[in-house]
């Protein structure tokens, strides 16, 4: 088993030391602190016991999408929600979330059905003041109007499910079952029939209670069956932490009621689940996912905070947080689920998991998490007929990163190559119950996977040396409390003398990234900043973008230079010791420090992509042909240029069909057989992209490697909003200076939109002709409705970009909490003229405020390079001695593989097998010739490198001899 990457969490402020990493045989060895044997939680997975097809339906969400473009298509496609509940079309309950606005992105990216809460047509909560309309026909009119809107305006009315009543047992009309039962049952029948009048094929869901209600459910189903108004889907909510204990019991009670009534079992959707403490937390959400998947029901995360961000399970405009990666893994599952035995079933906040096996893909997966203890996977039931005699196991970790904290592609933390048979045991150092893990088992690959060797260490903020700040408890079991790592955080960072100090040992001299998970109360304060001191000297500034409040956490980062050895890192609220930094009142949860070795590079194995191609584990590749594709979701830490390198082999000339976020990249492919790397330098937005690869002629794709190319950023042209030489203002558009604290660079361009007369014109920068571009905008938007007690009811602002002589492109800019703070968002922009100026505005609503804009060509260069897998130098000297010709070949290929050397002259042939790199081979050929003319010998090297057949030909001259 490969030992996990060197990453420790320091738990003693007085010691404050990260243990150094050792490098053994090219693998990073994490040194464990001496202690008594750690507690080990065991989860068993038996792949021979299957219990039905992967449901995949617990990825649903209530109001998870808010507008067309919020969130982005790449985020939706990666998270792969199969079901949604959105408000009624044209309804007033929320300022966004209209299903007709989001259905396109949802269905195009894998969505199966949308549920619509008809009562969300009302503007207030509880609906209609919490009282049933005295003239119920007024509600029936609303029902007909909502259904007709779907039928007339949706492209897919057949994919809708109508929910007539949302939480009728709560504050919505029918709470008192003793007095309102008969009324409710009659109203259900009337609503059911009204829906069917408008749309006979309509699918209808009920009851939608706030919690499991056994008596109400039995009464309702009895009546509905007798009156031929049974719903097509049964729904209720499981919201609190206790639902992790009791849901299976509730579902069993429901199924018994169906059985007692002689009903055919209905599909179940738990249309709201989990609480604030769960959202964004991989280790919590995996408990819910495993429970619902085990019981084969669909389910939707509840809406507690913010519409349009997958219910806190993504970050900012387009980025993943730790929970997004868990949803992505869940969306990757295929085949059948298998028997999983956790340490204790129905036990909240304990190790739980789900497993699946896809025999056609020869791939098995386990998702697990939720414990502070070491996890041991006991894996059994792998069939050698499917997986072969040896398997590779690779385990990745999705760390909790906060709600708005960006999480990059999860690293490999454990690997193991093992013979198939019996029970395979794999230990995982799962030290934070907020994290989740993915274990993938495949037939042995050409090269055994290795762990991420990046050196990294972290510490809880409350475990540093604290000065003039306060550590606060954040109860991890409290439903309404946003989670904190370790159940505590540090706040009241509002004094000039406030500081948190961490002593840490680093293994080498170089560049390090310091990161802080932090809560920024952007709605009341704005963005924040702290000073980072190294050994008593001010070394860097940590910038925090605005967030929802002090416990709704994002991430701040900065880089510093450190020499090998021990250092004191101090996060301070003052840079000069006398002046408080603007926006310093930020809660701090956890710090991390990571070594940076060269440009950020991430490789995505093709065998783990979402693909319709054929997996070939012997080659470590996905074979694509015809219209089959492989889809990857690469993550970018920052907006800029990246080299996207696709490694593949072909048996002949073959083009690659590549799309990046649905935009084609041309010029990639092979002009002959061989192993190739095709590279495109492309502009990526911060966060997640959707990269799809195909090859009509046929290619075996092995991997995609994404490398930051900062030298390519010179292709970007950035214009400040106040640059009057490039931007002209019209109508009410004007420049303003936001108040402190702010992260604006100069002034902001505001008051755009509201009518066609209020706009700005950006002169086309020189050299940016027609073509595909990204428009990156640094913006602010804090517009919202008054909101519920816990729902922010934020409003998306749109920026229309109209090319003079071309088309208009609309970009969606989600609320970022404060007018004083700025986020960055990228909009694809295709220009068709060579010099047409760009008009910035919004004739139908207000546009966001703008700090700066940047135009970047989508692709700046491409190249296709044939891999020279086998290299050799040949030198031939001949002499006739005892009827033989002698030649010498130096084999200098860099791959550790055996090759055959074939020397072919007019005098004979000879083959040598198993020639290793650096080996000099002397070849003698028998000849009866008495005279040998000058000439050239042809030498062919052939062999297999990383599962790919390769050949190389070279020649060597020899002299005429007698």
N, C-alpha and C positions, 0 to 999 in steps of 0.2 A: 504493500500500500504506500502510495506517495504521501509524504507528510505534508500537512497543510502549510500554506504560506505563513511567513512570520508575521503574526499580528497578535498583539497582546492588549488587553485592557488593564490599565494600571488602576488599582483599587485603593492604594494607600497614598494619601497626599504627602505624607512624610517621606516615603520612599520615592514616590513620583518617578519611577524609572521604567522605561520600556526596555525589555530584554533584547539583546542584540540577536541578529540572525546569523546562522552559520550556513556556509555554502558547501554542500556535500554532493559530489557527483552531479553538479549542475542543478540540484534541487534545494529549495530553501527549507531549512529546518527551524521550526518555531520551538524555542526553549520554554518548557513549562516551569512555572514556579514550583519549588519543592513544597509539597503538602501531602496530606493523607489522600488516599485514593478517592478520586472524584466520583460523585454519584452518577450512575449511568442509567438513562431511561431507554428502554428497549421497545422498538416498534417492529412487529413482524409483518412481512409481506409474502404471501403465497401466490405466485403467478400462475399456478396450475388451477386455482379456483377462481373462476370468473363469475360475475353476477350481472351481466347485461352490458349493452353498449354504453360507451361514455355519454352521459347526458349533456354535460357542458352548459347547463342552464342556470347555474348559480352565479353566472357572470352578469346577471341583469342589474338594472339600477333605476331608481326613481329620479326623474329630472336630471339624469346624468349628462344629457346633451342639452344645450341651451339655444344655440343658434347655428345656422349654416356656417361652419368654420370654427365653431367653439364646441368641443375641442376639434383639433385637426383630424383629417382623414387617417393619417399615420397612427395617431394615438388610438383612434377607434379600431382600426384594423388590427393593431397589435393586441389590444385588450380583448377584442373579439366578444363583446356583449351580444348575446343571442336574443335578449328581450329587454324591453324598456316599458316604463310607464311615463307618459307625458301628459300635460294638461289637455283639456278639450281644445280643439282648434278654434282660434280666435277668442279663446277664453281670457278672463281678466284676473284669474287667481295669481298669476305671476307675470312679470313683464317679458318673459321669454319662455322657451320650452314648448313652443307650438309644434305639434308632431308634423304638420305639413312643411315646416321649415327644416326639420332635421331628418326626415325620412329618407331623403336621397343619400346622404352620407351614411346613415345607419344601414340601409339595405345594401348599398354598394360595397360595404365593408364587412359583410357577413351576418348582419342582423336577420332574425327570423320573423319576429312579430313585435308590434307595438301595442301596448294597452293604453287606453286613454280614459282618464277619470272624467266622466261627464260633468260631475258637480264642480269641477275646476273652472267651469264657465263663469261661476260666480266670482266676484272680486275679493270677497272677505273670507276669513277663517275665524270661527267655524262658518260653514256655508249658510248664507241667508240669515246671518245673525245667530246661527245655531238652531234655528227653528224651521220645522217643516212648513212650506208655504201653505197658508190656509186654503188657497185655491190651488190644488195640486196640479191642475191642468197647465198652470204656468210653467211648472217644471217639465211636464210632458212636452210642451212646446220647445223648451231648451233641448231636451233629449232628441227630438226629431231634427232640430236645427244642427246639432252636433253630428249626428249620424249622416245627414245629408251633405254636410261639408266634407266628410271623409269620402263618401261615395262620389261626389262630384269633383273634388279637388285633388284627391290623392291619386298617385300613379299605381298604388297597390292597396286598394281598400280591402282586398281579401286577406291581407296580412295584419289587419287590425283586430283587437279584442276590446270590446266596450265594457267598462266598469260603471254600472249605473250608480252605485253607492260606495263611497269611500269612508271607512270607519263609521258605519251607521250606529255602532254601539258606543261610540265616544260622544263627542259634543255635536254630532250631526244627525239630529232629528229623531233617532229611535233608541236612545240610551236606555230608557226604562222599558225593559222587555215585558214586564208585567202588564203595563198599560198600553204599550205601543206595538205589541206583537202582531195583532190582527191588522192594524193599519199598515205596518211594514209589509206583511205578506201580500196584502191587496195592492200596495204600491209597487212591489216587485213585479207582480203580474202585469200591472198596467204599463210599467216601464218596459218590461220584456216585450210585450206585444207592440208597443210603440216603435221600438227598435226594429222589430221584424217587419212592421208595416213599411218602413222606409227601405230596409235592406234585408230581405228574407234570408240571405246567406250569412248574415252577421253572426259573429261569435261573441258570446256574452260571458262575463266573469262575475262571480259573487262568492261569498258575502263581502269580503274585504274588511272584516272586523279588526279592531286594534290588537287583539290577542286571540288565542284559542278560546272559543266559547262553545262548549259541548252542547248545552241545552239549546241555545239559539240555532246551532248548526243542525241538530236533529229536527227541530221544529221546522226550520226553513226547508230542508231537503224533503221532509215528509210532504209539506204543502206543495213544493215545486214539482215533485214527482206526480202527485195526484192531479195537478192542474196543467201538466205538460209545459212547464216553464223552467225546467232544470237548466242551470248554467252549463256552458261548455267547459268551463274551468273553474275550480274552486280555489278561493284565495283567503288568506288572513295574514296577520303580521306577527313576527317573532322578533321583538326588538331588544330586550334586555339581555344582560349577561346570563341570566338564569335560563334563557331559551337554549343555551348550549347544553343544559342539563335535561330539559324537559321536552324538547321538540320531538324527539323520536316517540315519546309517549303520546304526545298530542296527535301525531300523524297516525299512530296505531289506533287511537280512539276514533279518528275521522274515518279511517278505512273500515272499522267495525260498524260504524253507522251506515256506511254505504252497503256493507254486507247484510246488515239487519234489514235494510229496505229492499234488498234484492237488486240494487243498482249496479250498472256497469261502472267500474272505477273511473273517476274523472282525473284528468291531469291536474296537478296542484302547482300553484305558484305562490310562494311566500313573498307577497308584493312589497314588503318592507322588512329588512332584517339588519341587525347590528346597530350599535350606538356610536357616539362620538369617539369613545375610547378605542373603537375598533378600526375606524376609517384611517387609511394610510398605513396601517400596521400589518405587515405580512404575517407575523406570527400569530396574530389574532384572526385575521381573515381566513387563514388556511384551516382553522378549526371549523368555521362556518361552511366553507367550500366542501370540506371532506364530509361533513354531516349531511348536507343537502345532496351531494353527489351519491353518497352511500344510499340515500333513500329515494334517489331518482326523481327529484322534484326540481322545478325551476325556482329561482329566487332572485330578489332585487335588493341591493343595498338601499338603505333609507337615505333621505335627503335632510341633513341636519344643518348644513352650513351654506352651501354654495352651489348654484346650478351651473352645469356646464363643465365640471372638472371631474367627472366620473365619481361624484360623491367623495371628494378628497383623495381619490386614488390615482392621481396624476399631479404633476407640478406645473404651475404657471401656464403658459400658452401651449407648449408643445413638448414638455419634458416628462420623463418617467420619474416617479418616486419609487420607493421599494415595493409598495403594493402593486404598482402597475406591472412590474416584472412578474409578480406572482400571478396576476390575471393573465399576462401573456403566456406564461407556462401552462396555466389551466386551459387557455385557448388552443395550445399546441396539442393537447391530448387527443388521441384517437384510439380506435379499437375497443377493447372491453375493460371495464374496471375489474379489480381483483380483490381478494380478501386481505384486509389490513387489520391488524390487531394492535391497538395502542396500549400503553400501560394501563389506562383506565378509560372506558367509554363513558360518554355523557358527563365528563368532568371538565368544567370550564377552566381555562388557562392552564392546560396541560398539553403534553406532546400529543398531537393528532396528525393524521395524514391520510392521503388517498393514493391509490396505485392504479396503473393501467398497463395493459399489454396490447400491442398491435403486431400480431404475428406476420401480417403481410409486409410490414415495415421492418420486422425483426428488431423491435425496439420496445423496451419496458421503461416505465417512469414512475417515480414516487415523489410526491410533494408532501412536505412535512415541516413541522416547526411548533413553537409555542412553549419551549422549556429553557430554563437557565442551566440545565444539566447537560452533560455530554450525551449525545444520542447514539445509540447503536442500532443500525439496520440489520435485521435478520431476514435475508432474502432467500427464498426457496422456490422450487417449482419451475425453474428455468429449463426449457426443453432443449437438449443438444441438437435435436433435429431442426430446430428453428435458429438457435443462436450459435451452433457449433460447439466445439469443446472448450473454447476460451472466450471470455467476455471482457470488455472494458467498461468500468464504472467511473463516471465522472459526476461530481457533486458541486453545484454552484450555490452561492449564498445571495439571497436578496435581503440586504440589510435595511432596517427601518431608517428612513432618512428624513422623517417629518412630512407634513402635508405638502409644503411648497419646496422641500429640499430635493434637488435633482439627484437622481441615482443613475450612475453609468452602468454599462452592461455588467451583470453579476459575474464575479470572478470564480474560477474553478478553485475550490478549497481542499478537495480530497479527490484522489484518483486511486484506482485499484485495478490491476489486471489479474484475473483469477480463473482457475479451471471451473467449468460448469459441473455441478453435482452437489447434492446435499444442501446444507444451509451456508450461505455466504454471509459473513459478518463484516460490517464496515462501521467504524466509529467516526463520528463527526463532532468536532469541538463546538457544539452549539451553546455558546455562553450567554446569549441574550434572547430572552423569550419573545422579544418583539420581531425577531428575524425568522425567515422561512428559507427552505432549501429545496432544490430540485436534484434528484438523483436520476441519471439516465444510464441505462444498461444497453449495450449494443454488442454484436459480434466484434471480435478483436479487430482493431483498426491497423493500418500499415505501420503507424507510429503510435505508441502508447501515449494517451493524454497525460499532461503534466499540470501541476498546480500553478497558479499565478504566483510568481516569485517576487512580486513587488513588496518591498518592505513597507509596513504600515503599523501604526500603533494608535491606541485611543485611550481616553480617560473620561469618566463622568465628571461633569463640571463641578459637582458638589464634593468631589474627592480631590480637587486641587486645593492649594493654600488660598483661603478666602480672606479678603480684607474689605471691610466696609460694604459688604453685600449680604444678601440673605438667601439661605437655602430653603426651598419650599417643598413640601410633600405634595405629590400629585398621585392620588390613590389609583393604582392601575385597575382596580375592580370597580371603580365608580363609573357608571354608565355615561354620565354627562361630562366627564373630565377628559380632555384631550390627553393622549398618552405622552409620557416622558420616559426616556431611557433610564432604567434604574428606579423609576417611580419618584424621582425628585428632579428639580432644576434649581438654578440660581438666578434670582432677580434682584430688584432694587439696585440696579447698577447705575445709580444716578448721582454719585458723588465724585468729586475730583480725585479723591483718594481711593476710589473703588478699584479693585483688581482681583484677578484670579491667576495664580501662578502654578506652573507645571514644570517639574524637572524631568528631563527625558534624555536618554542616551541614543545617539544615532550611529549607524554602522559605518557610514562613509561620508566623506566630504562631498558636498554637492547641493543641488536644489531640492527643496522640500515644499510640499503644499500643505499649508495649515488650513484646516476646516473647522467650522463651528456650526452645530445644529442650534438654531436660535429662534426665539419667538419675537416678532417685531409688531408692535401694536400700531400698524400703519394707519388704521382708520382714525386714530386719535393723535398720533405723533408724526408719522411719515417714515421715510427710510432712516437707517441708523448707521453708525460706524463706531469702531473701537480702534485703539492703537495696539499693535503687537510689538512688545519689547523682547529682545533677545539679549540675554546676559546684561540687562540693565540699559541697553541702547534701543532707541526707537527704530525698528527695522521695517515696519510695513503698516498699512491701514487695512483693517477688515471692513468691507462694505457689506451692509445688509439691506436688501431690498424690502419694501414694505410688505407686511402680512396682515392677516385678519385680526389677530390679537396676540397677547404675550404667550399664550399656550398653543397657538397654531403655528407650527414651526417650519421655518425654511432653513437656508444654509448660506453662510458667508465663507468666502475663501480668499486666501492670498498666498503668495510664494515668498520664500525666504532662502537665503544661503546659509548653510551650517557646515562647520567643520566636524570631522569625526570626533565622537565623544559626547560628554555630558553638557547640556545647555539648560538654561532657565528661560522658559517661555512665559511671558506675563501679558495677559489680556487686560488692558487698562482703559479706563473711561476718559482719560486725559492724555494728550500727547505731550504737553509741556509741563504738567504738574500743577497748573494753576487755572486752566480753562477747561470746562467740561465740553467734550465733543458733542456736536449736534446729533440728537437722536441716540444718545448713548444708553438710554433706559431700555435695554434689551434683555430678555430672559435667555439664559445660556443653559443648554442641556448636556452637550457632549462635545469634546474636542477630538480631532484626529490629526495625525501627521503622517504624510506619505512621501516616500522618496520618488523623485521624478527623474527617470533615466531616458533622455531623448524625447522626441515628439511622441505624443500620446498615440498608441497603436493598439487596435483591438482586432482580433481575428475571430470570425464567425464560421464555424464548421458547417459545410453544406449538408452533412448528414443530419444536422439538427434543425435545418430550415423547415418551413412549411412548404411542402412540395407535392406536386402531382407526378413527379418523375420517379424513376426506379432507383432505389438505394443500392449501392455496391460497396459494401464495407471493406472488401479486399482492396479496393482502390481508395477507400475513404472519400467516396464521391457520390453525387446524385447525377444519374444519367438522364439528360434532357433531350427530347426530340419532339418534332411536331409542335403542338401547342402546349406541351407540359412546361411548368415553371417551378422555380424555387424562390421563395420570398424570405427576405431578411429584414430585420428591424434594427439597423445600426443606430448607435447613440453618439451624439456629439456634445462634448462638454461646453463648447462655445461656438458661436456663429463664425464661420470662416471657411477657408478652403481645405479640402481633404483629398488625399489620393485614395481612391477606391480601387483596389487591385483584386481582380477575379482570377483565380488559378483554376485551370481546367486542362483536359486533354481531349484530343480529337483523333479520329481515324482518317481525316481528310480535311479539306477546306471547309470551314464552318463559321458563320457569323453568330454573334451574340445579340439577342434582343434584350436590351436593358432599359428599364424604366425606373426613374427616381421620382417618387411621389407622383406617379402617373405621367411624368414627362420623359420623353424618349431621349436616350443618349446613343448617338450613332458613332460609327467608326470603330467598333470593337469586334474582334474576331480573329480567326486563324486562317492563313492562306495555304496551309498544308497540314498534314498529319504531324502530331507531336504533342508535347506538353507546353502550355502557354500561360503567360500572365498578361492579361489585358487590363490596362490602368486608365482610369479617367480622373482628371483633376476636376472636382466638382465643388460647388458651393453648397454647404449644408447649414441649415438652421440649427440653432441650439436645440437639443432634444432628440426626438425620434424621427427617423425617416423610414419610408417604405421603399425597399429596393427589390425589384423583381427581375429575374434573369430567365431567359429561355434561349433555345437554339433550335431552329427548325431543321437544320442539317444534322444536328447531333453533337453534343458535348458532354463530357463527364466533369461536372463542376465539383471542385474539392473544397474551396473556401473563398470567403471574401475578407480581405484585410483593409481596414480603414485607418489611415495615418494622417495626423494633422500636418498640414503643409503651410506653415505661416508665411513662407516666402511668396505664396500665391496670393496673399491678401492685398498685394499691390494692385491687383485687378479691380478691387472695389473702389468706387468713387463715393466718398461721404460728403454730405452737404449739411451744414448746421442750419437750423430753422431760421436764424437771424441773419444769414448770409444774403444781403440784399443784392449782391452781384449776380446771384443765381436764382433767387426766389423773389417773385413779385406778389404783393398782397392786394386783395380785392375785397370790397364790401366791408364786413365787420372784422375780417381777419386781422389780427394784430399780434405784436410781440409783448410778452410779459415776463417778469422775473418771479418764479415761485418763492414762497417764503421758506425759511429754514425750519427743520432740516430738509435738505433736498439733494438729489444726485443729478440735477440738471447740469449740462455742460454749456453754460452761458445763459441764454434765454430760451423760452419756449414759444412756439408758434401756436396760438390758440384762436378760439372763436371761428373755427372753420365749420362750414355746413349750416344747417338750419334753413337754408334756401339755396337756390342755384347761384345767387349773387355773391355768396361768401366763400371765397376759395383762394388758393395760392397757386401760382404757376412756377413750376421748376423748369428752368432752361435745361435742355438736354446736354449733359456733359459730353465733351468732345471724345470721340472714339467709341462711343457706345451706340452702335448702329442697330439695325433690326436683329432680333434674336431672342433667345430665352434668357430671362434675368430673374434674380431674386431682389425684391425691394424690402430692405430691412428698415424698420421704423422704431426709434426710441420714443416711447409714448407714455402718456398717463391718461387714465379714465377712472374716475371714482363715482360715476353716476349710478344711482340705485333708487328704488322705491323705498317707502318707509320701512317695509319688511315686517316679517313676523317676529316673534320674540326670539326665535333661533334661526330663522332663514333671512339671509341678507337681501334677497330679491335684487340682485345686481343687474345692471343693464349693459349689454354689449354696444359699443359704438363702432360704426363702420366708416371706413375711409374709401372713397371712390377715386380711383386714379384713371384719368382719361387721357389717352395719347392723342395729341393733335394730329388728325388724319388717320387715327386708329380706333381701337376699341376701349371700353371701360372695364376695369378690373376692380372688384370690391374685396377689400380686406376686412376681417372681423377682429376687433380688438377687445378682449374681455376686460372686465373690471380688474384693476390692480390696486385697489384699496385706498389710494390717496392721490390727490391732485399734485402733491409736492414730490412724489416719487415716480420714477420711470422704469418701465420694463422694455424689453426688446422683443419684437415680433416680426416674422418674415412672411412676406406674401409673394407667391409666384406671379411673375409679370412677363407676358410675352409681347414684345414690341414689333411692329410691322413696318414702321417708317425708319428712315435713317437719322432724322433730326427733329422729329416732332416733339414739342414740349409736353410736359406732363401737368395736367390740372389736378389739384388735390382738393377735395371737398366732399360734400354729401348733401344733395338737394332734398332728401327726405328726412333727415335727422342730423344730430350733431356728430361731428367727427372728433376723434381723440385729439388731445394736445400733443404737439410734436416737439421733441428736443432736437433730433437730427434724423436724416434719411440717408440710406446708402443703397446704391445700385451695384449689383454684382452679376457678371455673366454666369450663367448656370454651369457651363463647362468651358474651361480654358484650354485644355489639351487632352489628347488621348494617345496611347501607344500600345502596341501589341508586340510582345517579346517572346520568342520561342525559348523555352528553358533548355540550356545545355546541361543535361543531366549527367552526361558522361564526357569527361575530358581526358585527353591523352596527348602526349608528345611522342612522335615516332622518329627514330634515327636508325637507318639501315646501313650496315656495312657488309659487304659480301666478299667472300673469298672462296675459292674452290679448294677444298681440302677433303680428301678421301670421299669424293663424290657428294659433298654436302655444300649447301649455301646457308650462311648464317646471317640473321637479321636480329636487331634488338629493339624492343618497344618499351617505353616508360609509360606506365598507366598512372595518371595523376588525377583521375576523377575524384571529386570531393565527397561523393556519397559512399557510405559504408555498405556497399553491396558487391556481390560477386558479379563478374562479367565474363563473357567469352571473348577471346581475341582470335580473329580469323585472319590469317595472312594468305593472300591469294596472288601468286605470280604465275607466270607462264610455266614455272618449273614445279608447281605443286601447291598443296594447301595443308594447313595444320590448325587445329582448334585447341585452345587452352581454356579450361573451365576454372571458375572460382578464383579469378585474379583480383586481388584486393587493391585498394588505393595505395599508391606509392610503390607498387611492385614492379620491378624490372624483369621482363620476360625475354629470354633468349630463345630464338626459334631456329631450328635447323630443318632445311628441306633437302630431301634426297634428290640428286640429279645425276644424270649420266652424261650431261653436256661437258664437252672439253673446253668450251669457250662460252663465257657469259657476257652478253653485251650490256652496256649501261642501260638503266631503265628505272622504273618506279614500282614499288610493291604497294598494293592496295590493302589497307588494314581496316577491318570493320569491328567495332565494339558493339556488343548488344547485351542487353540485360533488363532488369526491372528495378526501378527506383520508386519507393513509396507506392508500390502497386501499379506503376505506370511503365509500360514497355517503352524502351528508348534505344535508339541506335545512333552511332556516329561513325562516319567514314573519314579516314585520313590516309595520306600517302607518304612514302619515304623513298628517297632516291638511293640508288646503290651504284657503285662504280663497275665499269667493265673489268673483268679479271679473267685470267686464264688459269 
